[in-house]
């Protein structure tokens, strides 16, 4: 029988209870943010009700309704069952945001917690910030511009080490604190300390708060954000208290698992068919597959006749006559893809360079997979029939003359966590940055590869530890269509990284 302390929801008749008491003692839930003194902001999207995409006309501050944040512009909207079966609030940069209407009661001493994400990387900006227009406070936590995992305050500047981590569309649990005493400001992600400020006192939040943007007088640095829960205290919590609040949020909204975004600057490109907001689509035709890595690599098709078919949340389908045009592809890289080749009597090309090379291609008339470089070079005994599989490949290049090779060898491929096989050929330096994705460019495009679920590009010859995590991440993410063919010795065969 489930103990009440473990329950996610408790119903009283047809309604969902907020709390359960035994006499005067609350027995469920075991912890609430207001159990600790100094809680001034507590905004919990799971408490909101309404239809999907309905306007959130009021998001009350559960800690103090007199200081509830107000909307600035159009109303944000509700997304139902969006995270761990709970509702979240979506705001659109330049259209809607939340800001303080009265002093929040949080100034130089604070602890903050955020469960949020950017739902689009098209608009670089802030997710959680003080209001710079109200004074000298320029504090931000989590996101800034096209970066994440960063924090800044007016007293200490950028918390260090200052990262260049591209923003993405992942949910994050950030916490942070500051103090008027000679204590460093800190930023945590999922409870792990990642950035620390100088020993100088923090200027603080100056009794202000903006969810999206930089200041209230000018609509600057706004972005497209979603919020699950926001909590702020007017004191620096003891570490033991902070851990309790982080645990409460982690249990409630789901423990963040490893994702490719953890690779930071080593993540060169990331295209995910499961994430529907990452695809620009009209009907079922996709004009762009947005890069969740935040790098310059793009996949776009402006010609409607050549646009691939998108099956929302499942795959991008490249039949005959369709492709994406790639731009700003890396000059050397590793690649891992989950895909199912299409039934085609022609060659099937995943990527093609500017002259003669096809990075990954399945031979016409057979299931052999390899590289085409003025001739077909198979990757050892590897074959790829009409079934969803995971392929990892490495592409170095030759820079010539005098033909100085970057990397350590020719194109290599591995299937489903197995051994690497060399194709015996190294692509010319002009061909490694691919120009066509999903097919041979034509025109018209041909050699359509088939259905692609997810494809990730990382730095060339990525260490084995990161490669294993990528394989484990994709295996767990696409387990419904991807047979578990990882070797028994693989560390993530049964559990995700």
Beta strands, then each sheet from edge to edge (+ up, - down):
strand 1: 11-12
strand 2: 15-16
strand 3: 20-22
strand 4: 25-28
strand 5: 39-44
strand 6: 70-71
strand 7: 77-83
strand 8: 86-91
strand 9: 98-99
strand 10: 110-118
strand 11: 140-144
strand 12: 147-153
strand 13: 157-158
strand 14: 172-178
strand 15: 186-189
strand 16: 192-196
strand 17: 210-211
strand 18: 225-233
strand 19: 267-272
strand 20: 279-282
strand 21: 285-289
strand 22: 298-300
strand 23: 309-311
strand 24: 315-318
strand 25: 324-327
strand 26: 333-341
strand 27: 348-352
strand 28: 357-362
strand 29: 368-373
strand 30: 376-383
strand 31: 389-395
strand 32: 397-399
strand 33: 404-406
strand 34: 412-415
strand 35: 420-422
strand 36: 436-437
strand 37: 450-458
sheet 1: 1+ 2-
sheet 2: 3+ 4-
sheet 3: 5+ 18- 8+ 7-
sheet 4: 5+ 18- 10+ 14- 15+ 16-
sheet 5: 6+ 9- 17+
sheet 6: 11+ 12- 13+
sheet 7: 19+ 37- 24+ 23-
sheet 8: 19+ 37- 26+ 31- 34+ 35-
sheet 9: 20+ 21- 22+ 25- 36+ 27- 28+ 29- 30+
sheet 10: 32+ 33-
end
